[in-house]
Amino acid sequence: MNAPAGDRDAGRRHRVLRAVQAVLTIAALVFVALALARSWDEVQAYEWSFHPVWLAISGILILAFYVLQAAGWWMLLRSLALHVPVRWAAASWGRSIVARYIPGNVFMVLGRALSSQRRGLELRRVSAAMVYEQALAFCAALVTLGLLFPFWEYRPGLTALSLFGIPVLLAFLHPRVFVPLADRLLRLAGREPLGVELRFGRVVALLGYYVAAWFVAGVACWSLARAVTDAGVDALPAVTAAFAFAFVVSMAAFVFPGGLGIREVVLAAALAGPLGSGVALAWAVLLRLWQMMVELGFVGLVTLVERVGGDHGDEGREGDGVARRKGN
């Protein structure tokens, strides 16, 4: 039996998108490689240092950032009345994030959905949790950028705008604004609407939690810079703000899996002043490689903990009233 024409068209569009993503990703990586090659004399002439203590601090904080993100996923599931062991939530989240480097932008979502389905979770609530996770991470990155922008580059007009944006983001996350907008975007993407929503107080608490996680990530990035360069503590706000901004740009430029190439350019711009553009770009590339190493270690660790710890839990039980069905 032949597939319906609509399914064939959707499959064709998906293949084209994956091909475009692959081409753009290769182009971005080539651009970074060429820029690094042009600056190689500057990179070689720089007096690099190595401080093992700062490198260890960076690794520990990157690991802590992933732990916080995985715990955030677990809290979102519980908030939406999906009670699962934290070990399973951390392991499923960890395994799914590795897939974000695969062109297509669906494998991370698909992997987490399949894992949840095998566990017997209600997929509509899992999907809602993923939508909230992306929205909270995006808004938390913008809040972090708004708070730190005055310390990064003080300009009265832009500083006022960045601070004014914080209450705007809070208003955006209010259920009366966020849920209708999310439903509209989900329908445009051919997906079902949220079906459930989080109370505003819970959303604000989770937003603060994700902001704190971005600060941890920023200190981790700066610690790596401190480990191999002469970057001082005055660069900490700029690095943290740039890391959050790079995430925002990566989400906007969704055709680049994992923000490959895009994040490196944004981060390099943050330290180009004190370090020089070539050295800053080399540090940004090093940060990517270092983060990927720690990420793989985190995935292996949470997978091991899940298998050793066994499987206990009462998933699917209605929760503590934090989540509610729309219309209730």
C-alpha positions as CSV (number, residue, x, y, z in Angstrom):
1,M,0.0,0.0,0.0
2,N,1.4,3.4,-1.0
3,A,1.8,6.1,1.7
4,P,-0.6,9.0,1.6
5,A,0.6,12.0,-0.4
6,G,0.7,14.2,2.7
7,D,3.0,11.7,4.4
8,R,5.3,11.6,1.4
9,D,5.5,15.4,1.2
10,A,6.2,15.6,4.9
11,G,9.0,12.9,4.6
12,R,10.4,14.8,1.6
13,R,10.5,18.1,3.5
14,H,12.1,16.4,6.5
15,R,14.9,15.0,4.2
16,V,15.4,18.4,2.6
17,L,15.7,20.0,6.0
18,R,18.2,17.4,7.2
19,A,20.3,18.0,4.1
20,V,20.2,21.8,4.5
21,Q,21.2,21.4,8.2
22,A,24.1,19.1,7.3
23,V,25.3,21.6,4.7
24,L,25.0,24.6,6.9
25,T,26.7,22.8,9.8
26,I,29.6,21.8,7.7
27,A,29.8,25.4,6.4
28,A,29.8,26.8,9.9
29,L,32.5,24.3,11.0
30,V,34.6,25.2,8.0
31,F,34.2,28.9,8.7
32,V,35.5,28.4,12.3
33,A,38.4,26.2,11.1
34,L,39.4,28.8,8.5
35,A,39.2,31.6,11.0
36,L,41.3,29.6,13.5
37,A,43.8,28.9,10.7
38,R,44.1,32.6,9.8
39,S,44.8,33.4,13.4
40,W,47.1,30.5,14.1
41,D,50.2,32.7,14.4
42,E,48.4,34.7,17.1
43,V,47.4,31.5,18.8
44,Q,50.9,30.1,18.7
45,A,52.5,33.3,19.9
46,Y,50.1,33.6,22.9
47,E,51.6,32.5,26.3
48,W,49.1,29.8,27.2
49,S,49.1,28.6,30.8
50,F,47.8,25.5,32.5
51,H,46.3,25.5,35.9
52,P,45.0,22.0,36.8
53,V,42.9,23.2,39.7
54,W,40.9,25.6,37.6
55,L,40.5,22.9,34.9
56,A,39.1,20.5,37.6
57,I,36.8,23.3,38.9
58,S,35.5,23.8,35.3
59,G,34.9,20.1,34.8
60,I,33.1,19.8,38.2
61,L,30.9,22.8,37.4
62,I,30.0,21.6,33.9
63,L,29.0,18.3,35.4
64,A,27.0,20.2,38.0
65,F,25.3,22.1,35.2
66,Y,24.2,18.9,33.6
67,V,23.0,17.5,36.9
68,L,20.9,20.6,37.4
69,Q,19.4,20.4,33.9
70,A,18.5,16.7,34.4
71,A,17.0,17.5,37.8
72,G,15.0,20.3,36.2
73,W,13.6,17.7,33.7
74,W,12.6,15.5,36.7
75,M,10.9,18.4,38.4
76,L,9.0,19.3,35.3
77,L,7.7,15.7,35.0
78,R,6.6,15.7,38.6
79,S,5.0,19.1,38.2
80,L,2.9,17.6,35.4
81,A,1.9,14.6,37.5
82,L,4.4,12.2,36.1
83,H,6.1,10.6,39.1
84,V,9.2,8.8,38.0
85,P,12.5,7.9,39.8
86,V,15.1,10.7,39.5
87,R,17.6,8.1,38.3
88,W,15.5,7.2,35.3
89,A,14.7,10.9,34.5
90,A,18.3,11.8,34.6
91,A,19.4,8.9,32.4
92,S,16.7,9.4,29.8
93,W,17.5,13.2,29.7
94,G,21.2,12.5,29.4
95,R,20.9,10.0,26.6
96,S,18.6,12.3,24.7
97,I,20.9,15.4,24.7
98,V,23.6,13.5,22.8
99,A,21.2,13.3,19.8
100,R,21.1,17.1,19.5
101,Y,24.2,17.0,17.3
102,I,22.4,14.9,14.7
103,P,20.9,17.0,11.9
104,G,17.1,17.0,11.9
105,N,16.2,18.5,15.3
106,V,13.9,15.5,16.0
107,F,16.1,12.8,17.4
108,M,16.5,14.4,20.9
109,V,12.7,14.8,21.2
110,L,12.0,11.4,19.6
111,G,14.5,9.6,21.9
112,R,12.9,11.0,25.0
113,A,9.4,10.3,23.8
114,L,10.2,6.7,23.0
115,S,11.9,6.2,26.4
116,S,8.8,7.7,28.1
117,Q,6.5,5.6,26.0
118,R,8.3,2.4,27.0
119,R,7.9,3.4,30.6
120,G,4.1,3.9,30.1
121,L,4.0,7.6,30.6
122,E,1.3,9.8,29.1
123,L,3.0,11.2,26.0
124,R,0.9,14.3,26.0
125,R,2.2,15.3,29.4
126,V,5.8,14.4,28.4
127,S,5.4,16.5,25.3
128,A,4.2,19.4,27.5
129,A,7.2,19.0,29.8
130,M,9.5,19.3,26.8
131,V,7.8,22.4,25.6
132,Y,8.1,24.0,29.1
133,E,11.7,22.9,29.3
134,Q,12.7,24.6,26.1
135,A,10.7,27.8,27.0
136,L,12.2,27.9,30.5
137,A,15.7,27.4,29.3
138,F,15.3,30.0,26.6
139,C,13.8,32.6,28.9
140,A,16.2,31.8,31.7
141,A,19.1,32.5,29.3
142,L,17.6,35.8,28.4
143,V,17.1,36.7,32.0
144,T,20.7,35.8,32.7
145,L,21.8,38.0,29.8
146,G,19.6,40.8,31.0
147,L,21.0,40.7,34.5
148,L,24.7,40.6,33.4
149,F,24.6,42.8,30.3
150,P,25.4,46.0,32.3
151,F,28.5,44.3,33.5
152,W,29.4,43.0,30.1
153,E,29.1,46.2,28.1
154,Y,27.4,49.2,29.8
155,R,25.3,51.3,27.6
156,P,22.5,53.2,29.4
157,G,19.8,52.6,26.7
158,L,20.6,48.9,26.1
159,T,21.0,48.3,29.8
160,A,17.6,49.7,30.5
161,L,16.1,47.6,27.7
162,S,17.8,44.5,29.0
163,L,16.4,45.0,32.5
164,F,13.0,45.9,31.2
165,G,12.9,42.7,29.3
166,I,12.8,40.6,32.5
167,P,9.2,41.5,33.5
168,V,8.2,41.1,29.9
169,L,9.5,37.5,29.9
170,L,7.6,36.8,33.2
171,A,4.4,38.1,31.5
172,F,5.2,35.9,28.5
173,L,5.4,32.8,30.7
174,H,2.0,33.5,32.4
175,P,-0.4,30.7,31.5
176,R,-2.9,33.2,29.9
177,V,-0.2,34.2,27.4
178,F,2.1,31.2,27.1
179,V,-0.4,28.4,26.7
180,P,-2.4,29.9,23.8
181,L,0.8,30.9,22.0
182,A,2.4,27.5,22.6
183,D,-0.8,25.8,21.3
184,R,-0.8,27.9,18.2
185,L,2.9,27.1,17.4
186,L,2.3,23.4,18.1
187,R,-0.6,23.3,15.7
188,L,1.5,25.0,13.0
189,A,4.1,22.3,13.6
190,G,1.3,19.6,13.2
191,R,1.4,18.6,16.9
192,E,-1.3,18.4,19.5
193,P,-1.8,21.4,21.9
194,L,-0.3,21.2,25.4
195,G,-3.5,19.9,27.1
196,V,-2.0,20.7,30.6
197,E,-0.5,23.8,32.1
198,L,1.7,24.7,35.0
199,R,0.6,27.2,37.6
200,F,2.3,30.5,37.3
201,G,4.0,30.3,40.7
202,R,5.6,27.0,39.7
203,V,6.8,28.5,36.4
204,V,8.4,31.4,38.2
205,A,10.2,29.1,40.7
206,L,11.5,26.9,37.8
207,L,12.6,30.0,35.9
208,G,14.7,31.0,38.9
209,Y,16.1,27.5,39.1
210,Y,17.2,27.6,35.4
211,V,18.7,31.0,35.8
212,A,20.8,29.7,38.7
213,A,21.9,26.8,36.4
214,W,23.1,29.3,33.7
215,F,25.2,31.1,36.3
216,V,26.8,27.7,37.2
217,A,27.5,27.2,33.5
218,G,29.0,30.6,33.1
219,V,31.4,30.1,36.0
220,A,32.4,26.7,34.5
221,C,33.2,28.4,31.2
222,W,35.2,31.2,32.9
223,S,37.1,28.6,34.9
224,L,38.3,26.9,31.8
225,A,39.4,30.3,30.5
226,R,41.2,30.9,33.8
227,A,42.9,27.5,33.4
228,V,44.5,28.1,30.1
229,T,44.7,32.0,29.7
230,D,45.3,35.1,31.8
231,A,41.6,36.0,31.8
232,G,40.8,37.7,35.1
233,V,37.7,37.8,37.2
234,D,36.5,40.9,35.4
235,A,35.8,38.6,32.4
236,L,33.4,36.4,34.4
237,P,30.2,38.5,33.7
238,A,31.0,38.7,30.0
239,V,31.7,35.0,29.7
240,T,28.5,34.0,31.6
241,A,26.3,36.5,29.6
242,A,27.9,35.3,26.3
243,F,27.3,31.7,27.1
244,A,23.6,32.4,27.8
245,F,23.4,34.6,24.7
246,A,25.0,31.8,22.6
247,F,22.3,29.4,23.7
248,V,19.6,31.9,22.7
249,V,21.2,32.4,19.3
250,S,21.6,28.6,18.9
251,M,17.9,28.1,19.5
252,A,17.0,30.8,17.1
253,A,19.4,29.3,14.5
254,F,17.9,25.9,15.0
255,V,19.2,24.6,11.7
256,F,22.6,24.3,13.3
257,P,22.6,21.1,15.5
258,G,23.8,21.8,19.0
259,G,24.7,25.4,17.9
260,L,27.9,24.0,16.3
261,G,29.9,26.9,15.0
262,I,27.4,29.6,16.1
263,R,28.2,29.2,19.8
264,E,31.9,29.4,19.2
265,V,31.7,32.7,17.3
266,V,29.5,34.3,20.1
267,L,31.8,33.1,22.9
268,A,34.9,34.2,21.1
269,A,33.4,37.7,20.8
270,A,33.1,37.9,24.6
271,L,36.8,37.5,25.2
272,A,38.2,39.0,21.9
273,G,39.0,42.2,23.7
274,P,41.2,41.0,26.5
275,L,42.6,37.9,24.7
276,G,42.5,38.7,21.0
277,S,40.1,37.2,18.5
278,G,42.3,34.2,17.5
279,V,43.0,33.2,21.1
280,A,39.4,33.7,22.1
281,L,38.2,31.5,19.3
282,A,40.7,28.8,20.2
283,W,39.4,28.9,23.8
284,A,35.8,28.6,22.5
285,V,36.7,25.6,20.4
286,L,38.5,24.1,23.4
287,L,35.5,24.7,25.6
288,R,33.3,22.8,23.1
289,L,35.6,19.8,23.2
290,W,35.9,19.9,27.0
291,Q,32.2,20.2,27.5
292,M,31.5,17.3,25.1
293,M,34.0,15.1,27.1
294,V,32.3,16.0,30.4
295,E,28.9,15.5,28.8
296,L,29.7,12.0,27.7
297,G,31.0,11.2,31.2
298,F,27.8,12.5,32.6
299,V,25.7,10.3,30.3
300,G,27.8,7.3,31.2
301,L,27.5,8.1,34.9
302,V,23.7,8.5,35.0
303,T,23.2,5.4,32.8
304,L,25.3,3.4,35.3
305,V,23.5,4.8,38.3
306,E,20.1,3.9,36.6
307,R,21.2,0.3,36.0
308,V,22.8,-0.2,39.4
309,G,20.0,1.5,41.4
310,G,17.3,-0.7,40.0
311,D,13.8,0.5,39.0
312,H,11.4,1.7,41.6
313,G,8.7,4.3,41.3
314,D,5.0,5.0,40.9
315,E,4.9,6.8,37.6
316,G,1.6,8.0,36.2
317,R,0.1,8.8,39.6
318,E,-1.7,12.1,39.8
319,G,0.6,14.7,41.4
320,D,0.4,17.5,43.9
321,G,-1.9,19.9,42.0
322,V,0.9,21.9,40.5
323,A,-0.3,21.0,37.0
324,R,-3.8,21.3,35.9
325,R,-5.7,20.4,32.7
326,K,-6.7,23.4,30.6
327,G,-10.1,24.6,31.3
328,N,-10.0,23.5,35.0
